Each structure stands twice: as structure tokens, then as C-alpha cells.
Amino acid sequence: MTLVVHQFACLSDNYGYLVHDPASGETVAIDTPDADAYLAEAEKQGWQITQIWNTHWHPDHAGGNEAIKTQTGAIVVAPEGDAARIAAIDRTVVAGDTVALGEFAATVIDVGGHTMGHNAYYLADASIAFVGDSLFALGCGRMFEGTAPQFWASLQRLKALPPATLLYCAHEYTAGNARFALHADPDNAALVAYAAEIADRRANGLPTVPALLERELATNPFLRADDPAMEARWGHDGDAVATFAALRSAKDSFR
């Protein structure tokens, strides 16, 4: 049997994820932006939430922990680096730890930068990764707490995953990200095609998530900060960190 990922919209632009293992009957909530929505979606599926895996401390990711735990008794797993600002934790994890959903193991990856303790959860046997706000389709999270070298190192860890990995990011930001990506990397034919597909999907009310890592490697400007053409375009030949920092700063003020 394979894992079932149930994706649904919640709050203004978040995606909620419930991951169900039919063999064990366990269900993990990836983050808890909206407790009521998660509980309702689990009930619709006929699932019981048994675990919560938080990616980072922001309220639109961990704000529903207590309510869901009260209703279900779920075990809450959270990043050690953000633990001081997350409620109802049962276990903290750091890079290299594993968490289990039935027979499926998820490796914890340090993706700090958006927040200092941000984690991602990579399930190799299912070829999926839940990356929170560290990486988006054609974008990455704002660098609220970390540094450019730290965030770039985090993105390199995600880049190193198998290209067939599906990335489940936490927000529907892709149309806006595409506009900036085309500004940042206008000669990228693969990006132009991807942006057109995104525009079509959004016009038809369809999600753009999950994203295939292989496609992101070819089109996401933040993952391409070590590409010589990108470095030259952004005036930092041979310096991926400076290129990443310039891209992130430009995106922060891009309209």
C-alpha cells in the first residue's frame, strides 16, 4: 500500500495536508494552520489524526496544535529550534532524526532561514517532501530570521533530493512567484513554459502544488543561484550566496 496525501485549501492561501497510511490506519497532519478545517477534512475522509508534524513556529503552521490534540490525542512533533514558540509538543526533532507513519519513515531536514528552526520532512519511500515555507513552486520563503548563507545551505539540501521528489509547500503563491521568476530569469525557456501552465491552472481554479523538484531545479530562480548565467545576470559571478541574497532582497520589494 502507498500513502494517501489529502490536500485542501485553508485560511487565505494555505494548503493543509493530511497524510494517511492505509496499512496502519495512522494519519499525520502536516502543520495545523486551521484546526477546524483539519478536523473536518479528517472526518470527511473517515480518518483519525494520530500525529502532527510541525515545520516551523508561525501561527499559520502551528496555531491549531492544541485544538487538534485536545480532540484527537495526536502526538505533536516539532522542530527543536522553534520549540519555544510552539504549543503542545510531545517530541522535538533535529536534522537527521526520523519520524514514522506506519512503516514509512520520514527524515528530518534542516531548512532554516525562513525561521531559524524550520524543518522539512522527506519520505523517501513515497518520493515526497513536506517543505513548509522553506521552498515554494518558483519561490522560497522570506528570510525572516536566518542568514543568506544559512538559507542557501538549506536550499542545497533540498536540491540534493532525487529529482522525482514531489514538493508539498504550504501556500498557493505560485502565480506571484512566476512573475518574479520571469523578471529574474527572462531567457529561461523552461520557465516561460512553466509560467504559462501556472497561469492556465490558476485561471481554472486548480492548484499548482505539489511541485516536481526536477522542474523546480530548471526554473526556480532561488534554486538556480549557483548557475553561472544567473550569477552573471545578478552581478555576482561565482558567488551563489550573494546571488541568492540579491534575489531574495529583490523579491521582497517586487511588485
SULQUI-V113874 format. One record per backbone hydrogen bond with DSSP energy under -0.5 kcal/mol. CO is the residue of the C=O (numbers start at 0). NH is the residue of the N-H. E is the energy in kcal/mol with one decimal. If there is no record, write none. Layout:
CO,NH,E / CO,NH,E
This chain:
1,21,-0.5 / 2,4,-0.5 / 3,5,-0.6 / 3,19,-3.0 / 4,6,-0.7 / 5,17,-2.2 / 7,15,-3.7 / 9,13,-1.6 / 12,171,-2.4 / 13,9,-2.1 / 15,7,-2.0 / 16,29,-2.4 / 17,5,-3.2 / 17,19,-0.6 / 18,27,-2.7 / 19,3,-2.6 / 19,21,-0.7 / 20,24,-2.5 / 25,20,-2.8 / 26,49,-2.9 / 26,50,-1.7 / 27,18,-2.8 / 27,29,-0.6 / 28,30,-0.9 / 28,52,-2.6 / 29,16,-0.7 / 31,63,-1.9 / 33,37,-2.3 / 34,38,-2.7 / 35,39,-2.4 / 36,40,-2.7 / 37,41,-2.4 / 38,42,-2.0 / 39,43,-2.3 / 40,44,-1.8 / 41,45,-0.9 / 41,46,-2.8 / 42,45,-0.6 / 46,48,-0.5 / 47,49,-0.5 / 49,74,-2.3 / 50,28,-2.7 / 51,53,-0.6 / 51,76,-3.2 / 52,30,-1.7 / 54,118,-2.6 / 57,60,-2.3 / 57,61,-1.9 / 58,62,-1.8 / 60,31,-3.3 / 61,64,-1.5 / 63,67,-2.3 / 64,68,-2.8 / 65,69,-2.5 / 66,70,-1.7 / 67,71,-2.3 / 68,72,-2.8 / 74,51,-2.6 / 74,76,-0.6 / 75,89,-2.6 / 75,90,-2.0 / 76,53,-3.0 / 77,92,-2.0 / 78,81,-1.1 / 78,82,-0.5 / 79,82,-1.0 / 81,84,-2.0 / 82,85,-1.7 / 90,77,-2.2 / 92,79,-2.5 / 93,96,-2.3 / 96,107,-2.9 / 98,105,-3.5 / 100,103,-2.2 / 103,100,-3.0 / 105,98,-2.3 / 106,121,-2.6 / 107,95,-2.7 / 108,110,-0.6 / 108,119,-2.3 / 110,113,-0.6 / 112,144,-1.0 / 112,145,-2.4 / 113,144,-0.7 / 114,112,-2.6 / 114,117,-0.8 / 117,110,-2.4 / 119,108,-2.5 / 120,122,-0.6 / 120,129,-2.7 / 121,106,-2.9 / 121,123,-0.9 / 122,125,-1.0 / 122,126,-0.9 / 122,127,-1.6 / 123,126,-0.7 / 126,165,-2.6 / 127,122,-2.7 / 128,130,-0.7 / 128,167,-3.2 / 129,120,-2.0 / 130,133,-2.3 / 130,134,-0.5 / 131,169,-1.9 / 133,140,-1.0 / 135,138,-2.0 / 138,135,-2.2 / 141,143,-1.7 / 146,150,-2.9 / 147,151,-2.8 / 148,152,-2.1 / 149,153,-2.0 / 150,154,-2.4 / 151,155,-2.0 / 152,156,-1.4 / 153,157,-1.5 / 154,158,-2.7 / 155,159,-1.4 / 157,160,-1.4 / 161,164,-2.3 / 162,213,-2.2 / 164,166,-0.5 / 164,212,-2.7 / 165,128,-2.4 / 165,167,-0.6 / 166,168,-0.9 / 166,209,-0.5 / 166,210,-2.2 / 167,130,-1.5 / 167,131,-0.7 / 169,14,-2.1 / 170,172,-1.3 / 172,176,-2.4 / 173,177,-2.6 / 174,178,-1.6 / 175,179,-1.7 / 176,180,-2.9 / 177,181,-2.4 / 178,182,-1.3 / 179,183,-2.7 / 180,184,-2.4 / 184,187,-1.5 / 186,188,-0.9 / 187,191,-2.2 / 188,192,-2.1 / 189,193,-2.1 / 190,194,-3.0 / 191,195,-1.7 / 192,196,-1.9 / 193,197,-2.4 / 194,198,-2.4 / 195,199,-1.8 / 196,200,-2.5 / 197,201,-2.8 / 198,202,-2.1 / 199,203,-1.2 / 200,205,-3.1 / 201,204,-1.7 / 210,166,-3.5 / 211,214,-0.6 / 211,215,-2.1 / 212,216,-2.7 / 213,217,-0.9 / 214,218,-1.1 / 215,219,-2.9 / 218,220,-0.6 / 219,222,-0.7 / 219,223,-1.0 / 221,224,-0.7 / 223,226,-2.1 / 226,230,-2.6 / 227,231,-2.4 / 228,232,-2.4 / 229,233,-2.1 / 230,235,-3.2 / 231,234,-1.3 / 235,238,-2.3 / 238,242,-1.9 / 239,243,-2.9 / 240,244,-2.7 / 241,245,-2.3 / 242,246,-2.5 / 243,247,-2.8 / 244,248,-2.4 / 245,249,-2.3 / 246,250,-2.5 / 247,251,-1.7 / 248,252,-0.9 / 249,252,-0.6 / 250,253,-0.9
